[in-house]
């Protein structure tokens, strides 16, 4: 094992850096900038059972130290992901990929995961029960321990792949949701998704986003994300994937010190397509600066 090596749910990664779902497409789009095989892995665009156009525009707005989005899970649906997107990805990415799955019912989640379970390149299923930008699904499952556990059990029944439940920060007690997922069989927990927020256009006196509210991401949310990763890592025995405002090698180290086994990078990819490459290249120097010989010293569960 090398200095940067980590393990996530039994699968070894060359490094802990993982572009987050919704910020990296299906991966091959980024090959114009660098060889994406340098990544630990990546979480591909959130996939639902049926195709989704997403929310009406405008659906992205800037804010200090971040952005707000209400894209609404735009994706071609699981059938086209399997028939079109994964074959294109296989040509350029030669590692297991993380499949991000969303749904509007327990049956939706189970059906989509069952379809993806048959895809050899999919290494993990990251089950998103935390999207704040859709109605009638997503976050409604991630804010109640019983509902979160129900989705977890349903998905575990249809797949042999590691299941990582992606949680919402828009709750009072993140550990209660995490423990409910673990008790229902989750192999890992990832967090956080975006925080709910909004902006108002002073000229029109109306919300900037057509959806009114959206998810806040970027450096502004990092302290909140770090706190929740720290709490969750101490409440569960399964691996935790940390994310939320990560934009530097130092942020990755902080997340791993808080208990993360791996770290996802989200909004930074949208402002700098080279962000993950830069972070990976800067990790060894950052480790030297803080006297870290190997990332395995930092204590995240595998």
Secondary structure, 3 states (H helix, E strand, C coil): CCCCCEEECCEEECCCEEECCCCCCCCHHHHHCCCHHHCCEEECCCECCCCECCCCCCCEEEECCEEEECCCCCECCHHHHHHHHHHHHHCCCCCCEEEEECCCCHHHHHHHHHHHHCCCCEEEEEEECCCCCCCCCCHHHHCCHHHHHHHHHHHHCCCCCEEEEECCCCCCCHHHHHHHHHHCCCCEEEECCCEEECCEECCCCEECCCCCCEEEECHHHHHHHHHHHHHHHHHCCCEEEECCCCCCHHHHHHHHHHCCCEEEECCHHHHCCCHHHHHHHHHHHHHHHCCCCCHHHHCCCC
